[in-house]
Amino acid sequence: REPGFRLYVVLVSMTTATFYTFLGGAPIVLGSYGVGPAHVGYYIMCIPLAYIVGNFATSRLVHRLGDRRMLVSGQAFTLGGLVLLIGLGLAGLNTPLAFALPLTLMGIGHGLLVPPALAGTVGVLPALAGSAAAVAGVTQQLTGALGGYAVGLVPHHGAVNLGWMMLAFTLCATVAMALLLHRQRGRAALSP
């Protein structure tokens, strides 16, 4: 029933759905660019490697910048990568690199965003951390599965449709994050 917890869960779940949508759609998009099954992994691995870089940066920066700035920075990287992906696709740059390189920004963004968001899910009510982790985890996986399933509902003859789908999930996460940060600012203003 805790609104802060629900917002953290929406944030993490929609971020996971964005990533699962990428995982489901990337082989289709890369196949439409002529990349064979033996080489798809080379392009896809850019995103998990970027996620690792984002996680490493989070471990070094979170103590100086705080969770809020990490969440905002992560979402900014993610949005920037997806807007760039869609823009390049609409401009006619339909190549494997024009697909993979903008998504490295998304990978970095998720690496910056996910650790503080997951910590937030279990930190809202520490006495219920186990239950919070379970609810957040199952919601995350179900929403991710929805993202992977949604890929099959639209054609992918390039990156644009996949980009729009990932952007839709990311915008839902952005709204949840904005509401969460607004709620936290309101609480901070009421504190003595």
C-alpha positions as CSV (number, residue, x, y, z in Angstrom):
1,R,0.0,0.0,0.0
2,E,3.0,2.3,0.3
3,P,2.9,4.7,-2.7
4,G,6.7,5.2,-2.8
5,F,7.2,1.4,-3.1
6,R,4.7,1.2,-5.9
7,L,6.4,4.0,-7.8
8,Y,9.8,2.3,-7.4
9,V,8.3,-1.0,-8.6
10,V,6.8,0.7,-11.7
11,L,10.2,2.4,-12.4
12,V,12.1,-0.9,-12.1
13,S,9.5,-2.9,-14.0
14,M,9.2,-0.5,-16.9
15,T,13.0,-0.3,-17.2
16,T,13.1,-4.1,-17.3
17,A,10.4,-4.2,-19.9
18,T,12.5,-1.8,-22.0
19,F,15.4,-4.1,-21.8
20,Y,13.4,-7.3,-22.6
21,T,11.8,-5.5,-25.5
22,F,15.3,-4.9,-26.8
23,L,16.3,-8.5,-26.2
24,G,13.2,-9.8,-28.1
25,G,13.5,-7.3,-31.0
26,A,17.2,-6.9,-31.6
27,P,17.7,-10.2,-33.5
28,I,14.8,-9.3,-35.7
29,V,16.0,-5.8,-36.4
30,L,19.6,-7.0,-37.0
31,G,18.3,-9.7,-39.3
32,S,16.5,-7.1,-41.3
33,Y,19.9,-5.4,-41.8
34,G,21.4,-8.6,-43.1
35,V,23.2,-9.7,-39.9
36,G,23.2,-13.4,-39.6
37,P,22.5,-15.4,-36.4
38,A,26.3,-16.1,-36.0
39,H,27.0,-12.3,-35.7
40,V,23.9,-11.0,-33.8
41,G,25.7,-11.4,-30.4
42,Y,28.5,-9.1,-31.4
43,Y,26.0,-6.2,-31.7
44,I,23.9,-7.1,-28.8
45,M,26.8,-7.4,-26.4
46,C,27.4,-3.7,-26.6
47,I,24.4,-3.1,-24.3
48,P,25.3,-5.5,-21.4
49,L,28.8,-4.2,-21.5
50,A,27.5,-0.6,-21.3
51,Y,25.3,-1.7,-18.4
52,I,28.4,-3.0,-16.6
53,V,30.1,0.4,-17.2
54,G,27.0,2.1,-15.8
55,N,26.9,-0.1,-12.7
56,F,30.6,0.6,-12.1
57,A,30.0,4.3,-12.4
58,T,27.1,4.0,-10.0
59,S,29.3,2.3,-7.4
60,R,31.7,5.2,-7.6
61,L,29.3,8.1,-7.9
62,V,26.3,7.3,-5.8
63,H,27.9,8.3,-2.5
64,R,28.8,11.7,-3.9
65,L,25.7,12.4,-6.1
66,G,23.0,10.5,-4.2
67,D,20.2,8.2,-5.4
68,R,18.1,11.0,-7.0
69,R,20.8,12.2,-9.3
70,M,21.7,8.7,-10.3
71,L,18.1,8.0,-11.2
72,V,17.8,11.2,-13.2
73,S,21.1,10.7,-14.9
74,G,20.3,7.1,-15.8
75,Q,16.9,8.0,-17.2
76,A,18.5,10.9,-19.2
77,F,21.0,8.5,-20.8
78,T,18.3,6.0,-21.6
79,L,16.0,8.6,-23.1
80,G,18.9,10.1,-25.1
81,G,19.9,6.7,-26.5
82,L,16.3,5.8,-27.6
83,V,15.6,9.2,-29.1
84,L,18.9,8.9,-31.0
85,L,18.0,5.4,-32.2
86,I,14.6,6.5,-33.5
87,G,16.1,9.7,-35.1
88,L,18.8,7.7,-36.9
89,G,16.2,5.2,-38.1
90,L,13.8,8.0,-39.3
91,A,16.8,9.6,-41.1
92,G,17.4,6.4,-43.0
93,L,20.5,5.3,-41.3
94,N,19.5,1.6,-41.0
95,T,22.7,-0.1,-40.2
96,P,23.8,-2.5,-37.4
97,L,26.0,0.2,-35.9
98,A,23.3,2.9,-36.1
99,F,21.2,0.4,-34.1
100,A,23.8,-0.8,-31.5
101,L,25.7,2.4,-30.7
102,P,22.7,4.5,-29.5
103,L,21.6,1.6,-27.4
104,T,24.9,1.7,-25.5
105,L,23.6,4.9,-24.0
106,M,20.6,3.0,-22.9
107,G,22.8,0.3,-21.4
108,I,24.8,2.9,-19.4
109,G,21.5,4.6,-18.4
110,H,20.1,1.3,-17.0
111,G,23.4,0.7,-15.2
112,L,23.1,4.1,-13.5
113,L,19.3,3.7,-12.8
114,V,18.7,0.1,-11.8
115,P,20.9,-0.2,-8.6
116,P,19.4,2.8,-6.8
117,A,15.9,1.9,-8.0
118,L,16.2,-1.6,-6.7
119,A,17.6,-0.3,-3.4
120,G,14.6,2.0,-3.2
121,T,12.2,-0.9,-3.5
122,V,13.6,-2.6,-0.4
123,G,14.4,0.6,1.4
124,V,11.0,2.2,1.7
125,L,9.9,-0.1,4.5
126,P,13.1,-2.0,5.7
127,A,11.1,-4.3,8.0
128,L,9.4,-5.7,4.9
129,A,12.5,-5.8,2.7
130,G,12.0,-9.5,1.9
131,S,8.4,-9.2,0.8
132,A,9.3,-6.0,-1.1
133,A,12.0,-7.8,-3.0
134,A,9.7,-10.6,-3.9
135,V,6.9,-8.4,-5.1
136,A,9.3,-6.2,-7.0
137,G,11.1,-9.2,-8.6
138,V,7.9,-10.9,-9.8
139,T,6.5,-7.6,-11.1
140,Q,9.7,-6.9,-12.9
141,Q,9.8,-10.3,-14.6
142,L,6.1,-10.2,-15.6
143,T,6.5,-6.8,-17.1
144,G,9.7,-7.8,-18.8
145,A,7.8,-10.8,-20.3
146,L,5.1,-8.4,-21.5
147,G,7.8,-6.3,-23.2
148,G,9.3,-9.4,-24.9
149,Y,5.8,-10.5,-26.0
150,A,4.9,-7.1,-27.4
151,V,7.8,-7.3,-29.8
152,G,5.9,-9.9,-31.9
153,L,2.8,-7.6,-32.2
154,V,4.4,-5.2,-34.7
155,P,6.6,-5.6,-37.8
156,H,10.3,-4.7,-37.5
157,H,11.9,-3.9,-40.8
158,G,14.3,-1.5,-39.0
159,A,14.9,-0.1,-35.6
160,V,12.1,2.6,-35.6
161,N,9.2,0.4,-34.4
162,L,11.3,-1.3,-31.8
163,G,12.6,2.1,-30.7
164,W,9.1,3.4,-30.2
165,M,8.1,0.4,-28.2
166,M,11.2,0.8,-25.9
167,L,10.5,4.5,-25.6
168,A,6.9,3.9,-24.5
169,F,8.1,1.7,-21.6
170,T,10.8,4.2,-20.8
171,L,8.3,7.1,-20.7
172,C,6.2,5.1,-18.2
173,A,9.3,4.7,-16.1
174,T,10.0,8.4,-16.4
175,V,6.6,9.3,-15.2
176,A,6.9,7.0,-12.2
177,M,10.3,8.5,-11.4
178,A,9.1,12.0,-11.7
179,L,6.2,11.2,-9.3
180,L,8.5,9.5,-6.9
181,L,11.0,12.4,-6.9
182,H,8.1,14.9,-6.4
183,R,6.8,12.8,-3.5
184,Q,10.3,12.7,-1.9
185,R,10.8,16.5,-2.3
186,G,7.4,17.0,-0.7
187,R,8.3,14.8,2.2
188,A,11.7,16.6,2.6
189,A,10.0,20.0,2.7
190,L,7.7,18.8,5.5
191,S,10.6,17.4,7.6
192,P,11.9,19.7,10.4
